[in-house]
Amino acid sequence: MSRSVDEWIGKTDEAKIPPRVRLRVFERHNGVCHISGRRIRAGEPWECDHIVALVNGGEHRESNLAPALVDKHREKTKGDVAEKSRVRRKKSKMLGIKPASRSWGYGKSDRLKMKIGGGLVDRRTGQPVKSNNKGVRYGSPDRSQ
């Protein structure tokens, strides 16, 4: 069986899926959510889901699209992103690449020192430094650095 219409292929991964393609995808799957297996009712919100997620190497083309209920699609997308992260972590570990360390912003080389009680102290002068609740420091004796 040959296609009477050429398959739609997105020019970029962000290309919007045209309404005519959404209709063909919906009809090809007989209006059934490919994740839950439930029929999509008239007026019920649905989205085109990539069967193989773009983040996991799937293509932005009509043959890789299927209708999915909005809530089920969100769950699947969350799982796809988690899978991508797992694969990246395993690959990095296998190659011996260590993740970048995260700094709290008050290391030994920093000018300010965070006290256990939550206050800030200037390491050079030993004077307390005021801080507002947005993390912006003000009132320090020397603002040159």
Helices and strands as residue ranges (DSSP letters): H 19-28, E 46-50, G 54-56, G 62-64, E 65-69, H 70-95, E 112-114, E 120-122, E 128-131, E 137-138
